[in-house]
């Protein structure tokens, strides 16, 4: 593993109470930072005290949104050791996002080493309470101080970390979702498959409107024909219809989720039929009304799997599996979290154990 110089924080923060952790509020003592200069490449990787980044008001990220990010977690297993779940998948996806956003790609081993060294340094921040973890946020921003729509010449790659609590504080409760018919999150040929902030900014208005109507998430349709299911909120989505798990195909406007990929690999290993294809809202709601839609759930790093209990679309409303989590959804959740926290075997080699 490549190692980087460390500038230790002079003052260490108090660790937050693991019983009251709020996502994205408390950050560790240190962060990773590396710079890119055109003609020189990525250079000067280092770990420094967590703190502000000096940026000029004309930094291109503020004006043209040239940036990408990732999200993964570190977990403490029953033996007290810290481990990561498929971190190289995040590195590779970040590079795919970089390619789309005209950002210089990272050396995979260098990026992975940065994640591992930072987490090892901040190991005391990985909580041990069941269901808790350390969220890791790598990101790249364009810093060239120029107004002009073109690729920047300078970038910062940084990694920050924050301890997070259990996503389900009172058990896994199925959520209500609403099919969005007005706004569009992404279109094929756009940036939908990249993990960049613009995709999330485009989703905020619909999310706010859905929340006012009592829904927890938005189920997005494609941006051209406005009929094909794509994603739910910030997660991929899967449906069990007549015994087969169906999920939207990765056509370029859907984020290739790592939890989604893991779910599909598990399902196939269990002999469950899986289809990655186009699925319309019409087909989905017809299946629900005919009793063929047996389970529905979202998948993502934060929640692992999030069962869907109700869905609304225009004037149609359906309840999935009596509003309860389905047995296959529960099995996926139990298996994935078991592998992540080290309470179940890892037959796929997904876990990276840190010293």
VENRABEL-V801805 format. One line per field, one symbol per residue. ss: DSSP state (h for helix, s for strand, l for the rest). psi: psi as a letter, one per 20 degrees, with the letter a starting at -180 (. if undefined). A space follows every 10 residues. Layout:
ss = ???
psi = ???
//
This chain:
ss = llllssllll llllllllll llllllllls ssssssslll sssssssssl llllllllsh hhhhllsssl lsssssllll lsssslhhhh hhhhhhhhhh lllllllhhh hhhhhhhhhh hlhhhlllll llssssssss ssllslllll lllsssssss ssssllllll llllsssssl llllllllll llllllhhhh hllhhhhhhh hhllllssss sllllllsss ssllssssss sllsssssll lllllllhhh hhhhhhhhhl lllsssslls hhhhhhhhhl llssssssss lllsssssss sssllssssl hhhlllhhhh hhhhhhhhhh hlllllllll sssll
psi = pqqqqpoqph pqqppqpiik pppkhpqrhr rqpqqpppih aprlpqprqp aqpoqqhjph hhhjknqrrr prqqqprhjj qpqqolhhhg ghhghggggh jlppqqpghg gghggggghg hkhiioqipp irroppnqqp qpipmpopnr qriqrppqpr qppqaphnhk ropqrpqpop ifqpgrqpib jhiqnqhhhh hiigghhggg hhjjqhrpoq rqifikippf rockqrqqpo olipppqpqn jijppnqhhg ggghhgghhi jpppporppq hggghggghi jiohqqqqpr ggifqoqphq pqodjqpqpp ljjqprhhgg gggggghggg jkiqqniikh popq.
//
